Amino acid sequence: MRSGIFAGRYKILSLLGRGGMGHVYRAEHLGLGKEVALKILAPLHGPASSDFPERFAREARAIGRLDHPGCVRIFDYGQDDDGSQYIAMELIDGPTLGTALGEDVFSIHRALHVGRAILSALAHAHAHGIVHRDIKPENVMLAGGSGFRVVLIDFGLASLRDAPALTGRGMAVGSPSYIAPERLLGQPHDHRADIYSVGVLLYEMITGIRPFIGESPQEIMANALSRPHRPLRALAPHASPILEAVIRRALSKDPDKRFADAEEMMSALGDVERLDALATGDAEPADEASASMTIAELSIHQPSRLARLWGWLRYGAWRWRPGH
């Protein structure tokens, strides 16, 4: 744990958190008088450490170019005289999703809000060639506590340590609860690994448990690789079949069977919200007008939405009413 002045311009105020990658402090930039979240990475040793500063700087520059309310803002990065790498980020006032989940199961409405916000941030990051690779409750901040602004942190930092974080068999070390199967197996992966992780978060927000559990990381990994998850509605019968279908697709063990990208999954969750609102009578007038369009009108003006809605209707969502 550090105190005093760091890197010549940051005054350490308090410890915010700690993890395998290092410590996060509340700090003040002495020149600007601005408080920031200062992440100081733990030293890295071994073969991968030689080019780590270069890889860290490249990743930090890429993350710093992100401009989206759901992506944490980066102000500064660098290396202290003792060789410690650091990154200064905006200080977000609010709990992590992990803290919020420890207090209560989310309502469907709140889970959908958080899920869509995460996907919006991921769509922006993926468009800039950045895959998060470490989507988990501790890396999702709920600004202000209400979750009105949902912010992803630690973009891309996990990838910097992929090499030393492998076993001799090439499988990722650590809790596999949020890691896509292809990553667990050490196989090539892309942005769809983040889609899987969002599916895990949605499942956990709605049911209170993760889709794959076990007594050890190895058992969780084995279950995630070889067993189906328990159906969402078996644990949350108030969830609609359409929502269950969306999460089931996101959690597919085959990345080719998941949503093609974050925008597609975000659109699907939007359809869930609209259809659920219509089923409960809580739809906004604009949604009711849109929902009352004829098939012919939809086919002309919103063909992609018609195709999506037809797909969901095949799951029997039209029969669903709350409590059934």
Buried (B, 14 or more C-beta within 10 A) or exposed (E): EBEEEBBEBBBBBEEBEEEEBBBBBBBBBEEEEEBBBBBBBBEBEEEBEEEBBEBBBEBBEBBBEBEBEBBBBBBBBBBBEEEBBBBBBBBBEBBBBEBBBEEEBBEBEBBBBBBBBBBBBBBBBBBBEBBBBBBBBBBBBBBEEEBEBBBBBBBBBBBBBEBBBEEEEEBBEEEBBBBBBBBBBBEEBEBBBBBBBBBBBBBBBBBEEBBBEBEEBEEBBBBBBEEEBBEBBEBBEEBBBBBBBBBBBBBBBEBEEBBEBBBBBBBBBBBBBBBBBBBEEEBEEEBEEBBEBEEEEBEEEBEEBBEBBEBBEEBEBBEBEEEE
